[in-house]
């Protein structure tokens, strides 16, 4: 399945998406864009892992510069 999450094109491996999975990905996306943190809780078996992997890989595909080390981080670690 392929769907839009705000302006992000998300690739999801199943034909059905639970509302909780959509909300989970939305909160994660906003945290990434804000360069912040997010704490989410979902019950066992609700698709946390597949939601996380789908969102992160889709985001990285659309925004490949995300996650690159800034120069001061690279200098700190001696890269």
Residue pairs with C-beta under 8 A, 6 or more apart in sequence:
1 11
1 12
1 13
1 14
1 15
1 16
1 17
2 9
2 10
2 11
2 12
3 9
3 10
3 12
3 17
4 10
5 22
5 25
5 26
5 29
5 55
6 26
6 29
8 29
8 58
8 59
8 62
9 58
9 62
10 25
10 54
10 55
10 58
11 54
11 57
11 58
11 61
12 50
12 54
13 50
13 54
14 50
18 46
18 47
20 42
20 46
20 47
21 46
21 47
21 50
21 51
24 40
24 42
24 47
24 48
24 51
24 52
25 51
25 54
25 55
27 38
27 40
28 38
28 40
28 51
28 52
28 55
28 56
29 55
29 59
30 38
31 37
31 38
32 59
32 66
40 48
42 48
59 66
60 66
60 67
69 77
69 79
